[in-house]
Amino acid sequence: MRLFLVAVFLAFGCNPAPDSPNASITVFAAASLTDALHEVVGRFELQQPAITVHTHIGPTSLLARQIQQGAPADIFMAASPDWINYLQQRNLTIGSEITFARNKLVVLGSLTTSPITNLSELSTARRLAVADPSHVPAGVYGKQALQCAGVWDTIESMVIPTLDVRAALTAVVSGAADVAMVYGSDAALAPGLNVLFQVPDSCTPEINYVISAIRKTNHPEAAAAFVAFVTDSLQLDVWERFGFDS
């Protein structure tokens, strides 16, 4: 089901254009967006050659705190609305956040991992890699799914918390973990890993990716142009091709 894209001009005005002949903006973006974002940025710079986009990738929670502490961000693309709200409450964003993609959760293992077909069977693995469930969205979602299935208390002691969702993939590739719970969009990014199962919809939290401009941006028109571009329905094919839901 395609996203209902909120009209960006409500926050910025229609057809934003660069506010100087050459503008440079920095996008802070969740690690799970890395590959798709590279293509989106390339498309944007072709359409807006006067704007150069730099990306800073990391776990959503860490990026939000860096922005709070004054990091020079113009745009925030988060894997959870909670962290956009965190900045909104501190008057650090412009307008409301806009949802541009969704995701799901899957469990991955190596090609030699014994068959595991549901959340309850995860207790048969020795180590489960999950982005840190204390604050990183992918881990928070993963913990919620395990709690929904009634297995978190059993599995908690075998969880290996990682910096972000990409690090959870690496943990399985390196052998530090037997299985990992990651986003569906990450499933094709680690050769040699196999999708064991998708977390059922009944235990999948609502996973929304949201974008907002940062109030202290030095290039508000360029930032608005990027937000408008990312949330335009013409970019849906990119998110879908990289495994996100729309």
Disulfide bonds with the S-S distance in Angstrom:
Cys148-Cys203 2.05
